[in-house]
Amino acid sequence: MEKCIGCELCAWACPADAIYVEGADNTEEARYSPGERYGRVYQINYLRCIGCGLCIEACPTRALTMTNDYEMADDNRADLIYEKDRLLARCCPK
């Protein structure tokens, strides 16, 4: 299960407008998070991110983390806009 409940508080807290969240309702047939909602669309634009950490403080479920393990260099700007599949922690490493 995902930790994100689609509340969009991280997006509201971001002063650089680097986060976009589109929440959706969980159903009994398809449950993605422990809450009533989940983040159906989740993007972080690392071209805009200033690394302030306000999004992490705003998240009520601690779905976001910030580490020193990153590299923000790329030859394609589109590759620095992370979609949900690149942001989710791996549950079952290979």
C-alpha positions as CSV (number, residue, x, y, z in Angstrom):
1,M,0.0,0.0,0.0
2,E,1.1,3.5,-0.7
3,K,1.5,6.0,2.2
4,C,0.2,9.0,0.1
5,I,-3.5,9.7,0.9
6,G,-3.9,12.4,-1.8
7,C,-4.5,15.2,0.6
8,E,-2.4,17.6,-1.5
9,L,-0.9,19.3,1.6
10,C,2.6,18.9,0.2
11,A,1.6,20.8,-3.0
12,W,0.1,23.6,-1.0
13,A,3.2,23.9,1.2
14,C,5.6,24.0,-1.7
15,P,6.7,27.7,-2.2
16,A,8.3,26.8,-5.6
17,D,5.1,25.1,-7.0
18,A,7.2,22.0,-7.8
19,I,4.6,19.4,-6.7
20,Y,1.4,18.4,-8.5
21,V,-1.0,16.0,-6.8
22,E,-4.4,14.7,-8.1
23,G,-6.2,12.8,-5.4
24,A,-8.8,10.1,-6.1
25,D,-11.1,8.0,-3.8
26,N,-10.2,4.5,-2.8
27,T,-12.9,1.9,-3.4
28,E,-13.5,-1.5,-1.8
29,E,-12.5,-3.1,-5.1
30,A,-9.3,-1.1,-5.5
31,R,-7.6,0.2,-2.3
32,Y,-4.2,1.9,-2.8
33,S,-3.7,3.6,0.6
34,P,-5.0,3.2,4.1
35,G,-7.1,6.4,3.9
36,E,-10.2,7.3,2.0
37,R,-8.1,8.8,-0.8
38,Y,-4.9,8.2,-2.6
39,G,-2.6,10.2,-4.9
40,R,-3.7,9.1,-8.4
41,V,-1.3,11.5,-10.1
42,Y,1.8,12.6,-8.3
43,Q,4.6,14.7,-9.9
44,I,7.7,16.5,-8.5
45,N,9.4,18.9,-10.8
46,Y,13.0,18.9,-9.7
47,L,13.8,21.8,-12.0
48,R,11.7,23.9,-9.7
49,C,12.4,22.2,-6.3
50,I,14.5,24.4,-4.0
51,G,15.1,21.6,-1.4
52,C,13.4,23.5,1.5
53,G,11.7,20.4,2.9
54,L,8.3,22.1,3.6
55,C,6.5,19.4,1.7
56,I,8.0,16.8,4.1
57,E,6.8,18.7,7.2
58,A,3.3,19.1,5.7
59,C,2.8,15.4,4.9
60,P,0.6,13.8,7.6
61,T,1.5,10.2,6.7
62,R,5.3,10.8,6.1
63,A,5.0,9.6,2.5
64,L,7.8,12.0,1.5
65,T,11.4,11.7,2.5
66,M,14.5,13.7,1.6
67,T,18.0,12.1,1.5
68,N,21.5,13.0,0.5
69,D,21.4,10.3,-2.1
70,Y,20.6,12.1,-5.3
71,E,22.0,13.6,-8.5
72,M,20.2,16.5,-10.2
73,A,22.1,16.4,-13.5
74,D,20.6,15.3,-16.8
75,D,20.8,16.2,-20.4
76,N,17.0,16.1,-20.8
77,R,14.7,18.5,-18.9
78,A,11.7,16.1,-19.0
79,D,13.7,13.5,-17.1
80,L,13.8,15.8,-14.0
81,I,10.0,15.8,-13.7
82,Y,9.4,12.6,-11.7
83,E,6.1,10.8,-12.0
84,K,4.6,8.6,-9.3
85,D,6.2,5.4,-10.6
86,R,9.7,6.8,-10.1
87,L,8.9,8.3,-6.7
88,L,7.4,5.3,-4.9
89,A,9.7,3.3,-2.7
90,R,10.3,-0.2,-3.9
91,C,8.5,-2.7,-1.7
92,C,10.2,-5.9,-3.0
93,P,13.8,-5.2,-4.2
94,K,15.1,-7.6,-6.8
